[in-house]
Amino acid sequence: KDIYKDCSFSPKLCQKSLDITAGREKFHDRIDADLKKYKQAMDKRKNPKPKFSFIPAINHDAEAYQKLAGKGDFMARTKNDLETRKKKSKALEDEAIAGYTFKPSIT
């Protein structure tokens, strides 16, 4: 039954190799960890995260709704806001021009 009794070769690792690998995880543990990482990476590829993680909270408060309801629809409010901003910008520009002492004229 002992098929190796006539063999003269008996392989062994040298002490330096044993010292180097003493603090390492065992081979099968390392392979299992690599396989788990690979499986996780493949799962991430199959089920990617949504592109946008922000989900806005919608306010269903009646008081807030009433506040906006009296101002008209969104497009009208936007138009009024733009007109107000343009008027304010024009007023600031006119005020800045009024501060200049030189008044050019074409002759």
Phi, psi and omega per residue, in radians:
K1 nan -0.465 3.131
D2 -1.467 1.708 -3.055
I3 -1.409 -0.229 -3.099
Y4 -1.718 0.131 -3.064
K5 -1.167 -0.483 -3.141
D6 -1.599 -0.087 -3.124
C7 -1.410 2.364 3.139
S8 -1.725 -0.235 -3.110
F9 -1.576 2.227 3.054
S10 -2.318 1.828 -3.069
P11 -1.230 2.460 3.074
K12 -2.512 2.676 3.040
L13 -1.538 2.474 3.128
C14 -1.246 2.838 -3.073
Q15 -1.108 -0.617 3.139
K16 -1.085 -0.756 3.108
S17 -1.123 -0.695 3.110
L18 -1.124 -0.682 3.127
D19 -1.160 -0.719 -3.113
I20 -1.131 -0.721 -3.061
T21 -1.627 0.093 -3.079
A22 -1.124 -0.693 -3.087
G23 -1.490 -0.055 -3.106
R24 -1.404 2.708 3.013
E25 -1.188 2.781 3.107
K26 -1.207 2.700 -3.045
F27 -0.957 -0.855 -3.082
H28 -1.158 -0.583 3.078
D29 -1.142 -0.727 3.112
R30 -1.127 -0.733 3.134
I31 -1.131 -0.750 3.110
D32 -1.047 -0.738 3.133
A33 -1.110 -0.732 3.115
D34 -1.123 -0.707 3.128
L35 -1.149 -0.673 3.098
K36 -1.111 -0.759 3.109
K37 -1.068 -0.744 3.137
Y38 -1.105 -0.760 3.136
K39 -1.113 -0.728 3.097
Q40 -1.091 -0.726 3.131
A41 -1.106 -0.721 3.129
M42 -1.172 -0.656 3.099
D43 -1.128 -0.681 3.101
K44 -1.115 -0.647 3.127
R45 -1.212 -0.655 -3.136
K46 -1.255 -0.678 -3.083
N47 -2.126 1.335 -3.109
P48 -1.213 2.723 3.096
K49 -1.187 2.651 3.070
P50 -1.092 2.594 -3.077
K51 -1.137 -0.651 -3.119
F52 -2.041 2.215 -3.117
S53 -1.738 -0.169 -3.105
F54 -1.468 2.239 3.056
I55 -2.148 1.970 -3.077
P56 -1.199 2.547 3.074
A57 -1.557 2.221 -3.124
I58 -1.628 2.271 -3.101
N59 -1.506 2.034 3.106
H60 -1.799 0.342 -3.112
D61 -1.241 2.233 -3.093
A62 -1.118 -0.622 -3.128
E63 -1.126 -0.750 3.111
A64 -1.155 -0.665 3.125
Y65 -1.120 -0.762 3.136
Q66 -1.122 -0.636 -3.141
K67 -1.081 -0.741 -3.126
L68 -1.432 -0.471 -3.064
A69 -1.128 -0.592 -3.114
G70 -1.308 -0.178 -3.075
K71 -1.657 0.000 -3.140
G72 1.613 -3.063 -3.098
D73 -1.336 2.954 -3.035
F74 -1.070 -0.777 -3.087
M75 -1.118 -0.692 3.116
A76 -1.154 -0.740 3.113
R77 -1.103 -0.698 3.135
T78 -1.131 -0.776 3.133
K79 -1.065 -0.810 3.121
N80 -1.081 -0.702 3.136
D81 -1.103 -0.775 3.130
L82 -1.110 -0.737 3.119
E83 -1.085 -0.749 3.123
T84 -1.079 -0.742 3.139
R85 -1.133 -0.727 3.128
K86 -1.111 -0.741 3.118
K87 -1.082 -0.762 -3.132
K88 -1.133 -0.727 3.121
S89 -1.101 -0.761 3.125
K90 -1.099 -0.732 3.126
A91 -1.101 -0.743 3.109
L92 -1.119 -0.703 3.120
E93 -1.137 -0.782 3.110
D94 -1.082 -0.688 3.118
E95 -1.115 -0.710 3.126
A96 -1.162 -0.708 3.137
I97 -1.164 -0.637 -3.140
A98 -1.101 -0.427 -3.132
G99 -1.304 -0.273 -3.137
Y100 -1.396 2.432 -3.129
T101 -1.517 -0.491 -3.098
F102 -1.440 2.233 3.113
K103 -2.078 1.735 -3.109
P104 -1.249 2.576 3.069
S105 -2.461 2.579 3.124
I106 -1.609 2.226 -3.133
T107 -1.928 nan nan
